[in-house]
Each structure stands twice: as C-alpha cells, then as structure tokens.
C-alpha cells in the first residue's frame, strides 16, 4: 500500500486560467452566477490541462502533489468545501491524478465546510471534516499519511495541522507563488488528558448526544476551573457542544486509552509500512505484541552479542525467520530494527552493527484490542 494524502481544494485551477483567458472568464462567470453546464467548464479546463507544458502552473494542488510525489499505489483524498465550484475543482483534480498517475483518487465533500458562514464552519463543518479524516485513518492504521493543506479555505489549515500533530502524521504544503515544498515531519503532540479523564462520562454523553445544557454538563464542577474547558467546548444559547479541537482530543483519548503500545524507530516503522500483504503484516504485528509480555521476551532472547556488534536484545520466536532488535525503557520495548531473515540479519550486523544510539526518531505503535 502506498501513501494516503489528504489535500484541501480551492479554485486556483479556475482562477489561473482566468488570468490568461478572457473567454474562460465569461464562461466561468456564467457558471457561477447562472446554470452553465458543468461539463462545458470541465471540457474547457481539460483542454487547457492537455495543452499546458508546465503542469505546476495549472493549480496549487497539482503543484504541491507533484512536489510531494504521487505513485500509482497511492490514495488521494481531495477535500472540497460546500460549494459547486469547489466540488467541480475536486472532480477535475481527482480525474487528473487517476488519468496521469493511475492513483486511486476520491473527492471528500464535507457538509457545511463553508467559507462564508463561520458559525456553520466551526459548529458543523470542521467537525464533519475531522470525523471523516479520522474514520479513514482508523481504517488504515499502518499507512503513511500526509496532510497537504495547500489549496482551499485557509481556515482549515490550523485544524489539519493540529490533527497531524495529534496523530503523528506528516504535513506538507506550498505557499502561493513559491516553488519550495514546506514539510513538517511527524511531530507527536502530547496533551494532558486529565481534564477529559476526570470528566469522562460528561464528555462521552456530549460526544454521543451532540449537545448538553450548560448547567447539566458543568454540574459539580467548580466555577474557578470551568475556564479550563473553553478550548474543548462551544457555548450556544445555554448549551455546550464539542469544539473542533475538543472533538479531536476526545477522539484521540478514546483511541489510545487503555490500549497497549510499543515504540518503533523510523526504520522499523518504514519496514512495517512496506508490507502490503495483510497476512504478513499481521504476523509481524503479532510478534511485536508478544514483546510486551515479559515471560515471552525472556524465553526467546535470540542471542547475546559482543558489545562491539550491538547493544540491543534480539527477539525471535520458533519457526519464524524475523528478528527484532529492541531495548527496554521501564517495561516498554523500543524497537530499533525488524530484520526479515537470517541473511539480512547477518548483513546488518556485519555492515555497521546495530546500536541504540543510532536510533533517535521513534513513534508509538498502538495495538488493537483483542476481540
């Protein structure tokens, strides 16, 4: 499986053409103000796309995705606002990347993600967007995911940035009129979830019911600390609902609370993400989960090395070829390398050795609850 890239969509694919083409200006104005057929606009834009040598000039979304790099096994999601212009731009972009790169491409049309109604945007649109993105992330827990907020309504950018940081995902975008891709690597954002944990039943009701009366939600909570909830809630006519930030944090709290996890190095995570066969991936995940059990770890230490070769422990189960190089911090395993077979195992040790100090970028790998 390739990358999953979420790209916000604006109308630069139209405005860029209008800068040079007066005929299209009239056609587009007729489309936005009257009932000009969408197919006529789409056909005109495609004629421009085919004739344009420098594809980066077509739209901000194409330019940024070309810089990120799109492969035929990638899945592209184009996030469009609640307007016909944005939806049409998303359709054209989706079709372009399917035709040009043979990538799987889909349009996410988000209800009430509107640029001219801040109330609808904050109370409904952004939460609809967060729910849709998290649904896709949860369905693809081991995929490489990138947020690309280059195009579209800039009010979405801070939410995608925070979402990327909360879920440890890469963010990449291009500023208007520049050629350089700005990349923010996965930056884990830690939040003190005590406020949610201590009021878990209140937040669970609010999440399920959508809104609660203020006096009902805050019953038993001292007035002096009610301000601590401000970033998580929206107050509206005596009721409270979850804000976009509150929804993200509550969903993350639910996702990780009580789940087991270990740490994987960037190299080990890359190895895991390269495994496309579901059965093979589940096999590796099963081995990694066994590392959490002290008795299993101790029973299946593969060998002890000379300190000049490695300062890690090696875990290997019987009748398997994979070796896992790890060390412990407390009771949590930190996995440096996953080596698929004996030959690769010997090469890794012979080439450079495997030492903890060479692995500095780790992220948590959460395990799904057993049924």
C-alpha positions in Angstrom: 0.0 0.0 0.0 1.3 3.5 -0.9 0.7 6.8 0.8 -2.6 8.3 1.7 -2.6 12.1 1.0 -5.4 14.5 2.1 -5.4 17.7 0.0 -7.6 20.7 0.6 -9.1 22.1 -2.6 -9.6 25.7 -3.7 -10.4 27.2 -7.1 -6.9 28.0 -8.3 -7.5 25.6 -11.2 -10.1 28.1 -12.5 -8.5 31.4 -11.4 -5.2 30.5 -13.0 -6.9 30.0 -16.4 -8.9 33.2 -16.0 -5.7 35.3 -15.6 -4.8 34.4 -19.2 -8.0 33.6 -20.9 -10.9 36.2 -21.2 -13.2 33.6 -22.9 -12.9 31.4 -19.9 -13.6 34.4 -17.6 -17.0 34.8 -19.2 -17.7 31.1 -19.2 -16.8 30.7 -15.6 -18.8 33.8 -14.6 -21.8 32.3 -16.3 -21.3 29.0 -14.5 -21.1 30.6 -11.0 -23.9 33.1 -11.5 -26.3 31.1 -13.7 -26.8 27.5 -14.8 -24.0 27.0 -17.2 -23.4 23.2 -17.7 -20.6 21.8 -15.5 -19.5 19.5 -18.4 -18.8 22.6 -20.6 -16.5 24.1 -17.9 -14.8 20.7 -17.3 -14.2 20.2 -21.0 -12.6 23.6 -21.3 -10.3 23.1 -18.3 -9.2 19.7 -19.7 -8.3 21.3 -23.0 -6.0 23.7 -21.1 -4.5 20.9 -19.0 -3.6 18.9 -22.1 -2.0 21.9 -23.8 -0.1 23.2 -20.7 3.5 22.0 -20.7 4.3 23.1 -17.2 1.6 21.2 -15.2 2.6 23.0 -12.0 1.0 26.2 -13.4 -2.4 24.6 -13.6 -3.2 24.7 -9.9 -1.8 24.9 -6.4 -3.0 21.3 -5.7 -1.2 19.8 -8.7 1.9 21.8 -7.9 2.1 20.6 -4.3 1.3 17.0 -5.1 3.9 16.9 -7.8 6.4 18.1 -5.2 5.3 15.5 -2.7 5.4 12.8 -5.3 2.5 10.6 -6.3 2.8 6.9 -7.1 0.2 4.5 -8.7 -0.4 2.8 -5.4 -1.2 6.0 -3.5 -4.7 7.0 -2.4 -5.5 10.7 -2.8 -8.4 12.4 -1.0 -9.4 15.8 -2.2 -11.3 17.8 0.5 -13.8 20.2 -1.0 -16.0 22.8 0.6 -19.7 23.0 0.3 -19.8 25.0 -3.0 -20.3 23.8 -6.5 -17.1 25.5 -7.7 -15.0 23.6 -5.1 -16.7 20.3 -5.8 -16.1 20.7 -9.6 -12.4 21.6 -8.9 -12.2 18.4 -6.8 -13.7 16.3 -9.5 -11.3 17.6 -12.1 -8.2 17.1 -9.9 -9.3 13.6 -8.9 -9.8 12.7 -12.5 -6.4 14.3 -13.5 -4.5 12.2 -10.9 -6.3 9.0 -11.9 -5.5 9.5 -15.6 -2.0 10.9 -15.2 -0.6 8.8 -12.3 -3.0 5.9 -12.1 -3.5 6.7 -8.4 -6.7 5.9 -6.6 -8.4 9.3 -6.2 -11.5 10.3 -4.3 -13.4 13.6 -3.5 -14.4 14.2 0.1 -17.3 16.6 0.0 -17.8 17.9 3.6 -21.2 19.2 4.6 -21.2 22.8 6.0 -17.5 23.3 5.4 -18.4 26.8 4.2 -16.2 29.8 3.8 -19.0 32.4 4.2 -20.6 31.2 7.4 -18.1 31.0 10.3 -20.8 29.6 12.6 -21.7 26.6 10.4 -18.0 26.1 9.7 -17.0 26.0 13.4 -20.0 24.1 14.8 -20.6 21.6 12.0 -18.2 21.8 9.0 -14.9 21.3 10.8 -16.3 18.6 13.0 -17.6 16.7 9.9 -14.2 17.0 8.3 -12.4 15.7 11.4 -14.8 12.7 11.7 -14.3 11.8 8.1 -10.5 12.0 8.2 -10.3 10.1 11.5 -12.5 7.4 10.0 -10.1 6.9 7.2 -7.0 7.0 9.5 -8.6 4.4 11.8 -9.3 2.1 8.8 -5.6 2.4 7.7 -3.6 2.3 11.0 -0.3 1.5 9.4 -0.4 3.6 6.2 1.9 6.6 5.6 -0.5 9.6 5.8 0.3 13.1 4.6 -1.8 16.2 5.1 -1.5 18.7 2.2 -3.4 21.9 3.1 -2.0 24.0 0.1 -5.3 24.8 -1.6 -8.7 25.9 -0.4 -10.0 27.7 2.6 -7.2 28.6 4.9 -9.4 28.3 8.0 -9.0 24.5 7.6 -5.1 24.7 7.9 -4.8 25.0 11.7 -7.2 22.1 12.3 -5.3 19.9 9.9 -2.0 20.9 11.5 -3.2 20.0 15.0 -4.7 16.8 13.7 -1.4 15.8 12.1 0.5 16.6 15.3 -2.0 14.7 17.5 -1.9 11.6 15.2 1.8 12.0 14.4 1.3 12.5 10.6 3.4 14.4 8.1 2.3 17.8 6.9 3.4 19.2 3.5 2.4 22.3 1.6 3.5 25.1 -0.8 2.9 28.8 -0.2 1.3 30.7 -3.0 3.9 31.9 -5.6 6.7 29.8 -4.3 8.3 26.6 -5.5 9.6 25.1 -2.3 7.7 22.4 -0.6 7.5 23.0 3.2 7.5 19.8 5.1 6.7 19.3 8.8 7.8 15.8 9.8 5.5 13.8 12.2 5.7 15.8 15.4 3.9 14.0 18.3 1.8 16.5 20.2 1.2 15.4 23.8 -1.8 16.7 25.6 -2.7 16.4 29.3 -5.8 14.3 29.1 -6.5 14.5 32.8 -9.3 17.0 32.2 -11.1 14.6 29.9 -10.2 11.5 32.0 -11.6 13.1 35.2 -14.8 14.1 33.3 -15.0 11.1 31.0 -18.8 10.4 31.5 -19.6 14.1 30.7 -17.6 14.0 27.5 -18.9 10.6 26.5 -22.5 11.9 26.8 -21.6 15.1 24.9 -20.0 13.1 22.1 -22.9 10.7 21.8 -25.8 13.3 22.2 -24.1 16.2 20.4 -25.2 18.9 22.9 -25.9 19.2 26.6 -27.3 22.0 28.7 -24.5 24.0 30.3 -25.8 23.5 33.8 -26.0 19.8 33.2 -22.5 19.4 31.7 -20.9 21.6 34.4 -22.9 20.2 37.4 -20.5 19.6 40.3 -17.6 21.4 38.6 -16.2 24.4 40.5 -16.7 27.8 38.7 -13.0 28.6 39.2 -11.9 25.8 36.8 -14.7 26.0 34.2 -12.5 28.2 32.0 -10.2 25.2 31.6 -12.8 23.7 29.3 -13.0 26.7 26.9 -10.9 25.2 24.1 -12.8 22.0 24.1 -16.4 23.4 24.0 -18.6 25.7 22.1 -21.3 27.6 24.1 -24.5 28.3 22.3 -27.7 29.5 23.8 -27.3 27.8 27.1 -26.0 24.6 25.6 -22.5 23.2 25.0 -21.1 21.1 22.2 -17.6 19.8 21.4 -15.4 22.3 19.5 -13.3 21.0 16.6 -10.3 20.9 19.0 -12.4 19.2 21.6 -13.6 16.5 19.1 -10.0 15.8 18.1 -8.8 15.5 21.6 -11.7 13.4 22.8 -11.4 11.0 19.8 -7.7 10.7 20.4 -8.3 10.0 24.1 -10.8 7.3 23.2 -8.5 5.8 20.6 -5.5 5.4 22.9 -7.0 5.0 26.4 -6.1 1.6 27.8 -4.5 0.4 24.6 -1.2 -1.4 24.6 1.7 0.1 22.7 5.4 -0.2 22.0 7.8 2.2 20.3 9.1 1.7 16.7 12.0 3.5 15.2 11.6 5.3 11.9 13.4 2.4 10.2 11.3 -0.2 11.9 8.1 1.7 11.0 9.2 2.0 7.4 9.7 -1.8 7.3 6.2 -2.4 8.6 4.6 0.1 6.2 6.3 -1.6 3.2 4.5 -4.8 3.9 1.5 -4.8 1.6 0.2 -8.4 2.3 -2.3 -8.3 5.2 -1.4 -11.7 6.5 2.4 -10.9 6.5 1.7 -7.6 8.3 -0.5 -9.3 10.9 2.3 -11.8 11.5 4.8 -9.0 12.3 2.3 -7.2 14.5 1.7 -10.4 16.4 5.4 -10.8 17.1 5.7 -7.1 18.2 2.8 -7.5 20.6 4.4 -10.6 22.1 7.3 -8.3 23.1 5.1 -6.7 25.7 5.0 -10.0 27.7 8.0 -10.2 30.0 7.9 -14.0 30.2 7.9 -14.4 26.4 10.6 -11.8 25.9 12.9 -13.6 28.4 12.2 -17.0 26.9 13.0 -16.0 23.3 16.1 -13.9 23.6 17.9 -15.0 20.4 21.5 -14.4 21.3 23.9 -12.2 23.2 26.3 -10.1 21.2 29.7 -8.7 21.7 29.2 -5.0 22.6 31.2 -4.1 19.5 28.4 -5.5 17.3 25.2 -4.5 19.1 23.9 -3.3 22.4 20.3 -4.4 21.6 18.5 -7.5 22.6 17.2 -9.7 19.8 13.7 -11.4 19.9 13.0 -14.4 17.7 10.1 -16.9 18.0 10.5 -20.5 17.0 9.6 -21.3 13.4 9.9 -17.7 12.3 12.6 -16.0 10.3 12.1 -12.5 11.6 14.5 -11.0 14.2 13.5 -7.9 16.2 16.3 -5.7 17.7 15.0 -3.8 20.8 15.8 -2.4 24.2 13.7 -1.6 27.2 12.8 1.7 28.9 11.0 0.6 32.0 8.7 -2.2 30.8 8.1 -0.7 27.3 10.1 -2.2 24.3 11.7 0.3 21.9 12.2 -1.5 18.6 15.2 -0.4 16.5 15.1 -2.8 13.6 12.9 -5.6 12.3 15.1 -7.9 10.2 13.1 -10.3 7.9 15.6 -13.2 7.6 18.9 -14.7 8.6 20.8 -13.3 5.6 19.7 -9.7 6.2 20.3 -10.3 9.9 24.0 -11.1 9.2 24.4 -8.2 6.8 23.0 -5.7 9.2 25.4 -6.9 11.9 28.4 -7.2 9.6 28.0 -3.8 7.9 27.6 -1.4 10.8 26.3 -3.2 13.8 23.0 -2.2 15.5 23.3 0.3 18.3 20.6 2.1 20.3 22.4 5.5 19.8 21.8 5.3 16.1 18.0 5.3 16.5 16.7 8.7 17.7 13.3 9.0 16.0 10.6 6.7 17.5 6.8 6.7 17.4 4.2 4.7 19.3 2.6 1.7 17.7 -0.8 1.0 19.3 -2.3 -2.5 19.2 -6.0 -3.0 18.5 -7.9 -4.6 21.3 -8.4 -8.4 21.0 -11.9 -9.5 20.2 
